[in-house]
Amino acid sequence: MMPGASRVVSSLGRIARVTPRVAPGAVFARRAAVLVPLRMPYMNGNQSRYASSSQSSKYDNTPTSPPSAKGILPEFGLKGKVIVVSGGAQGLGVVQAEALLEAGATVHVLDRQPEPAADSYYQKVARRARDELGTVIFYHQVDVRTGVEKLNSITEEIAENHGRIDGLIAAAGIQQETPALDYTAADSDRMLGVNVTGALMTSQAVARQMIRLGSTGSIVLIASMSGTVANRGLICPVYNASKAAVIQLGRNLAMEWGVKGIRVNTISPGYIVTEMVQKLFQQYPERETEWPTHNMLNMLSKPEDYRGAAVFLLSDASRFMTGADLRIDGGHAAW
């Protein structure tokens, strides 16, 4: 690990499934006959380590150089803001975290992995934050589903050290493709526990600190177009139900916390192509040609297509927006 780069602790879980397919908003790596979710923080462990070259016991939020945000509309700027990103070690989460850093924010990532490799994209983002952007990214290992006590402790520590928490992207999530008749109670509980309960517990932990400090903020929950439609050819009944629940959770949290100055919105991505999904296309080439035909743009998205949405919803540019679902699916659900 390079000096000053973010230290990372988390652990990656795996979810066996009946058929190795991918659903919208879920990103997988393939290992043997098992699909391993790549964008999730199931996290356990007792250490959090921070990316600060000057000190390890306290956060250093002082930019080493001005953020590279020349020409950006001021309402889109995030300079001085502190934002938490769950599931931020890889996949959609780390790409959105990088966008927040580019806009000037200090970012705290929550994830389950023990330690992303030195050549991982997360580590590249951490080095870029330090050397180029003048911002800082910190890493915490915690399980958003079962590590609720630790989750609350981490968010309290972040709030105490910075004197603020301005936002959250809850991107932690898992996926499993299994016919409804074959789903076990344990599999269903795990899916709903991570995707719904995990999102609620993370939002609760962050909102509690915002309210305690008397500050305003913005919370973004990553849902999916699968929370709105049943995807043709993808048998993911519990995943789809969990994402519908996330959308409704966002509306209800917006209703409760709006009077506290906390906005809550959801993002519903369409099919996202990552390096791991491209490997799946090599095994199932028909999907690469079929999936684009399911939307109006005849193309698939990349994690980078959701950078702007993250910055928009976490910034003052969306100050009058709450309780909304921002669906970015190439028109898939508009047929």
Secondary structure, 3 states (H helix, E strand, C coil): CCCCCCCCCCCCCCECCCCCCCCCCCCEEEECCEEEECCCCECCCCCEECCCCCCCCCCCCCCCCCCCCCCCCHHHCCCCCEEEEECCCCHHHHHHHHHHHHCCCEEEEEECCCCCCCCCHHHHHHHHHHHHHCCCEEEEECECCCCHHHHHHHHHHHHHHHCCCCEEEECCCCCCCCCHHHCCHHHHHHHHHHHHHHHHHHHHHHHHHHHHHCCCEEEEEECCHHHCCCCCCCCCHHHHHHHHHHHHHHHHHHHHHHHHCEEEEEEEECCECCHHHHHHHHHCHHHHHHHHHHCCCCCCECHHHHHHHHHHHHCHHHCCCCCCEEEECCCHHHC
